[in-house]
Amino acid sequence: MRRAAQAALDAGARPVVVVTGANADAVRAAVQDMPHVVTCFCESWESGLSASLKAGIQCVETRANVDGVLVTLSDQPHVTGETLAPIAASFDGTQRLVAASYDDVIGVPAIFGSEFFAEISTLSGDHGAGKWLRTRENQVRSIPMKEAAIDIDSPKDLAALKTKPPAFRWRGKEIARVEALSDAVFGFAVTLLVVSLEVPRTFGALKHEMSGFFAVALCFALLILIWH
């Protein structure tokens, strides 16, 4: 829960409202020391997703004169402030619905303009913001976000996440370690080759330089095989 709240803060959301239901005391304790984070208890949380969504919007409306609401979930572990930032940046006075797209659908995280609050408040049952958004695709600006495709719905999902091989960040994206090293070698190779071609050399000097380059590339290739 702290991770999700921090992601919203990092994306610029103020205040961040954490809607609680089951285990409300534990959730409240987890975020109580976070600046700009407040909790809101949904008394009808057992009735489904729509109840929590409506409770959150009502809580925000009583605390501030808001132009829109960023709706994000606590069960999407790869969603961070960095991945939320493009959604926040796309919301303005003319673009009033912005949502993540993943697995060929649009859904949350998403931002809703305040003019949609009344309509969203009519939702019922276990239908959240995603289904509502998909009925208005022509009004929604979709932002690719593959990180949102991973959600944790069961202990089995959590166990699978914990056993996933570690990843590296390379060129602004998180990728598997072997892919990261391969990409790094390729990027290094291209950079060195461009430098070699742009700087005038005698043929003998260029030949010597390229021999050194291939030796370095071979070392990286061996490293990848050992790592894998």
JOKADA-V239146 format. One line per field, one symbol per residue. phi: phi as a letter, one per 30 degrees, with the letter a starting at -180 (. if undefined). psi: psi as a letter, one per 20 degrees, with the letter a starting at -180 (. if undefined). burial: b if it has 16 or more other ideal C-beta (glycine too) atoms within 10 Angstrom, else e. A space follows every 10 residues. Layout:
phi=???
psi=???
burial=???
This chain:
phi=.ddddddddd djdbdcccdc adhedddddd cdcddicbcb dcdceddked dddddddddd ddcadccabd cbccccdcdb edddeddddd dadcccbbbd bahibcadda ccdddceddd dddbicccde dddddbedcc ccceaddddc bccaeddddd ddcdedbccb hibcbddddd dddddddddd ddddddddce bdeddddddd dddddddddd dddddddd
psi=ggggghgggh ijpprpoopr dqkggggghh jhjpqjpqqp pohkhiiahh ghghggghgg hihqnqhrpo prqijniipr hghhghghhi pahhoiopqq pqkkrqaqqq ppqhiigggh iiqrbkpbhg gggiikhiip opopnhhiio qoirhggghh ghjpqqrqpp ljqprqhghg hghggggggg ghggghhhpp qrhggggggh ghghgghhgh ghggggg.
burial=beebbbbbbe bebebbbbbb beebeebbeb beeeeebbbb ebeebeeebb bbbbbbbbbb eeeeeeebbb bbbbebbbbb eebbeebbee beeeebbbbb bbeeebbbbb bbbeebbeeb eebeeeebbb ebbeeeeeeb bbbebebbeb ebeeeeeeee eeeeeeeeeb eeeeeeeeeb bbeebeeeee ebeeeeeeee eeeeeeeeee eebeeeeeeb eeebeeee
